[in-house]
């Protein structure tokens, strides 16, 4: 079995959990058979001393399928 890794960045105005879920949901629209997702880094965007955006930088692994 062979796996490929890609790096993605999820964003949310609600929470880190939501940023992670948004990243997986959007990635799954074009990448099939996602197996793992490793959260590498968490960031927040701040404006006027308030958090306005949560970001989750992730590495996602998916199974590579053979051509028939």
ZADO-1210 file (C-alpha; in nm, 4 decimals, padded with zeros to 6 digits):
<atoms>
<atom x="00.0000" y="00.0000" z="00.0000" code="UNK" pos="1"/>
<atom x="00.1238" y="00.3506" z="-00.0808" code="UNK" pos="2"/>
<atom x="00.0083" y="00.6763" z="00.0769" code="UNK" pos="3"/>
<atom x="00.0513" y="01.0338" z="-00.0371" code="UNK" pos="4"/>
<atom x="00.0662" y="01.3361" z="00.1918" code="UNK" pos="5"/>
<atom x="-00.0583" y="01.6876" z="00.1243" code="UNK" pos="6"/>
<atom x="-00.0516" y="01.9966" z="00.3443" code="UNK" pos="7"/>
<atom x="-00.3733" y="02.1925" z="00.3926" code="UNK" pos="8"/>
<atom x="-00.4903" y="02.4922" z="00.5947" code="UNK" pos="9"/>
<atom x="-00.8382" y="02.4974" z="00.7464" code="UNK" pos="10"/>
<atom x="-01.0012" y="02.8186" z="00.8619" code="UNK" pos="11"/>
<atom x="-01.2971" y="02.9048" z="01.0844" code="UNK" pos="12"/>
<atom x="-01.4377" y="03.2014" z="01.2703" code="UNK" pos="13"/>
<atom x="-01.5754" y="02.9651" z="01.5404" code="UNK" pos="14"/>
<atom x="-01.3042" y="02.7325" z="01.6745" code="UNK" pos="15"/>
<atom x="-00.9979" y="02.5192" z="01.6051" code="UNK" pos="16"/>
<atom x="-01.2190" y="02.2091" z="01.5900" code="UNK" pos="17"/>
<atom x="-01.4305" y="02.3758" z="01.3243" code="UNK" pos="18"/>
<atom x="-01.1182" y="02.4761" z="01.1283" code="UNK" pos="19"/>
<atom x="-00.9997" y="02.1132" z="01.1289" code="UNK" pos="20"/>
<atom x="-01.3411" y="01.9838" z="01.0201" code="UNK" pos="21"/>
<atom x="-01.3678" y="02.2467" z="00.7455" code="UNK" pos="22"/>
<atom x="-01.0283" y="02.1433" z="00.6103" code="UNK" pos="23"/>
<atom x="-01.1195" y="01.7738" z="00.5991" code="UNK" pos="24"/>
<atom x="-01.4645" y="01.8383" z="00.4511" code="UNK" pos="25"/>
<atom x="-01.3292" y="02.0574" z="00.1719" code="UNK" pos="26"/>
<atom x="-01.0338" y="01.8285" z="00.0989" code="UNK" pos="27"/>
<atom x="-01.2631" y="01.5255" z="00.0758" code="UNK" pos="28"/>
<atom x="-01.4430" y="01.6914" z="-00.2171" code="UNK" pos="29"/>
<atom x="-01.1389" y="01.6291" z="-00.4388" code="UNK" pos="30"/>
<atom x="-00.9253" y="01.3752" z="-00.2485" code="UNK" pos="31"/>
<atom x="-01.0627" y="01.0280" z="-00.1908" code="UNK" pos="32"/>
<atom x="-00.9754" y="00.7700" z="00.0736" code="UNK" pos="33"/>
<atom x="-00.8328" y="01.0074" z="00.3359" code="UNK" pos="34"/>
<atom x="-00.6752" y="00.7964" z="00.6101" code="UNK" pos="35"/>
<atom x="-00.5114" y="01.0323" z="00.8599" code="UNK" pos="36"/>
<atom x="-00.4780" y="01.4014" z="00.9358" code="UNK" pos="37"/>
<atom x="-00.2037" y="01.5371" z="01.1586" code="UNK" pos="38"/>
<atom x="-00.2495" y="01.8855" z="01.3012" code="UNK" pos="39"/>
<atom x="00.0929" y="02.0452" z="01.2653" code="UNK" pos="40"/>
<atom x="00.0247" y="02.3974" z="01.3841" code="UNK" pos="41"/>
<atom x="-00.2592" y="02.6096" z="01.5201" code="UNK" pos="42"/>
<atom x="-00.2792" y="02.9859" z="01.4596" code="UNK" pos="43"/>
<atom x="-00.5230" y="03.2632" z="01.5330" code="UNK" pos="44"/>
<atom x="-00.5780" y="03.5891" z="01.3495" code="UNK" pos="45"/>
<atom x="-00.6303" y="03.8811" z="01.5867" code="UNK" pos="46"/>
<atom x="-00.7988" y="04.2137" z="01.5183" code="UNK" pos="47"/>
<atom x="-00.8677" y="04.4821" z="01.7795" code="UNK" pos="48"/>
<atom x="-00.7427" y="04.2465" z="02.0519" code="UNK" pos="49"/>
<atom x="-00.9999" y="03.9800" z="01.9590" code="UNK" pos="50"/>
<atom x="-00.9644" y="03.6471" z="01.7810" code="UNK" pos="51"/>
<atom x="-01.1341" y="03.6791" z="01.4431" code="UNK" pos="52"/>
<atom x="-01.0165" y="03.3552" z="01.2813" code="UNK" pos="53"/>
<atom x="-00.8827" y="03.0147" z="01.3829" code="UNK" pos="54"/>
<atom x="-00.6449" y="02.8289" z="01.1528" code="UNK" pos="55"/>
<atom x="-00.5322" y="02.4664" z="01.1537" code="UNK" pos="56"/>
<atom x="-00.2316" y="02.3718" z="00.9412" code="UNK" pos="57"/>
<atom x="-00.2534" y="01.9995" z="00.8711" code="UNK" pos="58"/>
<atom x="-00.0830" y="01.7145" z="00.6880" code="UNK" pos="59"/>
<atom x="-00.3340" y="01.4728" z="00.5344" code="UNK" pos="60"/>
<atom x="-00.2552" y="01.1193" z="00.4157" code="UNK" pos="61"/>
<atom x="-00.4579" y="00.9329" z="00.1579" code="UNK" pos="62"/>
<atom x="-00.4252" y="00.6023" z="-00.0187" code="UNK" pos="63"/>
<atom x="-00.2806" y="00.6078" z="-00.3700" code="UNK" pos="64"/>
<atom x="-00.4836" y="00.3960" z="-00.6074" code="UNK" pos="65"/>
<atom x="-00.3330" y="00.2069" z="-00.8979" code="UNK" pos="66"/>
<atom x="-00.4460" y="00.2654" z="-01.2505" code="UNK" pos="67"/>
<atom x="-00.6137" y="-00.0410" z="-01.3970" code="UNK" pos="68"/>
</atoms>
